[in-house]
Amino acid sequence: MEALALAFAYASLLSSKRADKRMKVCSDTEFGSDEPNSITLKYLLRIEFLGNRMLVSVARRSEKEALAMAWSSEAEAEAAEAEAEAAQNLIPCLPDDVALNCLARIPRCDHPSLCLVSKSIRSLLSSPLFFTTRSLLNCTQPLLYLTLRSRASTLQWYTLHPTPKPLLCHLPPIPTPAVGSAYAVLGSTVYVLGGSINDVPSHHVWLLDCRFHHWRPGPSMRVAREFAAASVLDGRIYVLGGCVADTWSRSANWAEVLDPAAARWERVPSPAEMREKWMHASAVVGDTVYAMADRGGIAFRPRSGAWESVGGELDLGWRGRACVVEGVLYCYDYLGKIKGFDVGRGVWEELKGLEKGLPRFLCGATMADLGGKLCVVWECQGSGKEIEIWCAEIGVKKNPDGELWGQLGWSGKVLSVPKGSSIVHCSSVAV
């Protein structure tokens, strides 16, 4: 009731002023006597009446203001308490573990919008716990990571959300770009291995954490390499070639393996007659690492340590960048058609069913396994001084007769770049 106390203090002040005013009125009357006449008394009574009304009005108004202030303060306190409680919970009225279970199921393409809901959700989406939960719930989604080289020889990285509507996002550039790097994907990390910087081969390794799109240096290789072959098998990264075996060190370390848990490269013994320098493609089919050189291919089985040369149909038909989907190796031939190699039968089969859906990939095409589907990225002639980057997602399967059939899921332009740009690599990463 502080407002009432203030009102009474103000009333006392008014009373004192009113008394002074009465004295002044009495002294200013034309009668000039000590006893006021009836007119003076009437005037004084009128002042007293108005003063009392003002006192009552002030008191009532002060009481209302005090109550209003109390109600306002209480409402603000409740609002602040509700806001604080909401800030503590990811989703109001739900325990955080239940909310985490719900939020982890939301598609990755909606995460930018989800970050705008609250600070607590934005903080959750940038935590390892969130991505671990997505993995445990089997809610990860395959995303395409695309690397382009501009006309000025700078590397540009993008991520493509293929469905429901293709969405391309620009990524931070690699701190030290190189030419002829090898690429490998292990878990949610893209490994960029070696390459040449100012025409000097490098042994450096860069890691792109696809959960947060952060770059960090990885364990350096034992030998500097450019245009090497890299593959992942049994949770380890194998890198072959990319160096001239003209010294004991380069010969002994022509092939290396990285154990991510130990963060250390170890040499892999290899036959001297298979130590080619340049590798233009690699893939893993079953338990075998295949690497293609200019003068034939190499097959390596890490579990047994066996090496052998690859020739015949596989060597003749493997052209350009390939990928493996459901145990079948896919690439495109000299006529620009997609075909698959059945390792068990040792033959190439044309991928049928796409005669009218896709162009012929004569150059500049690369492929990736996008969650069990064949993803193809290629270059097309654009308007003016630009070229267009197109992408297609193809469902592939074998019919009862062993023929390979493809069904086009979606296809479209994802990016326009200046002429002189080219596709370097594409990888599929589940996050």
Stockholm file with secondary structure:
# STOCKHOLM 1.0

chainA/1-431         MEALALAFAYASLLSSKRADKRMKVCSDTEFGSDEPNSITLKYLLRIEFLGNRMLVSVARRSEKEALAMAWSSEAEAEAAEAEAEAAQNLIPCLPDDVALNCLARIPRCDHPSLCLVSKSIRSLLSSPLFFTTRSLLNCTQPLLYLTLRSRASTLQWYTLHPTPKPLLCHLPPIPTPAVGSAYAVLGSTVYVLGGSINDVPSHHVWLLDCRFHHWRPGPSMRVAREFAAASVLDGRIYVLGGCVADTWSRSANWAEVLDPAAARWERVPSPAEMREKWMHASAVVGDTVYAMADRGGIAFRPRSGAWESVGGELDLGWRGRACVVEGVLYCYDYLGKIKGFDVGRGVWEELKGLEKGLPRFLCGATMADLGGKLCVVWECQGSGKEIEIWCAEIGVKKNPDGELWGQLGWSGKVLSVPKGSSIVHCSSVAV
#=GR chainA/1-431 SS CHHHHHHHHHHHHHHHHHHHHHHHHHHTSSSCCSSCCHHHHHHHHHHHHHHHHHHHHHHHHHHHHHHHHHHHHHHHHHHHHHHHHHHHSSSTTSCHHHHHHHHTTSCGGGHHHHTTTCHHHHHHHTSHHHHHHHHHTTCCCEEEEEEEECTTSCEEEEEEECSSSCEEEECCCCSSCCBSCEEEEETTEEEEECCEETTEEBCCEEEEETTTTEEEECCCCSSCBSSCEEEEETTEEEEECCSCCCSHHHHHTSEEEEETTTTEEEEECCCGGGCCSCEEEEEEETTEEEEEETTEEEEEETTTTEEEEECHHHHHHCCSSCEEETTEEEEECTTSCEEEEETTTTEEEECBSCTTTSCCCCSSCEEEEETTEEEEEEEEECSTTEEEEEEEEEEEEECTTSCEEEEEEEEEEEEEEETTCEEEEEEEEEC
#=GC SS_cons         CHHHHHHHHHHHHHHHHHHHHHHHHHHTSSSCCSSCCHHHHHHHHHHHHHHHHHHHHHHHHHHHHHHHHHHHHHHHHHHHHHHHHHHHSSSTTSCHHHHHHHHTTSCGGGHHHHTTTCHHHHHHHTSHHHHHHHHHTTCCCEEEEEEEECTTSCEEEEEEECSSSCEEEECCCCSSCCBSCEEEEETTEEEEECCEETTEEBCCEEEEETTTTEEEECCCCSSCBSSCEEEEETTEEEEECCSCCCSHHHHHTSEEEEETTTTEEEEECCCGGGCCSCEEEEEEETTEEEEEETTEEEEEETTTTEEEEECHHHHHHCCSSCEEETTEEEEECTTSCEEEEETTTTEEEECBSCTTTSCCCCSSCEEEEETTEEEEEEEEECSTTEEEEEEEEEEEEECTTSCEEEEEEEEEEEEEEETTCEEEEEEEEEC
//
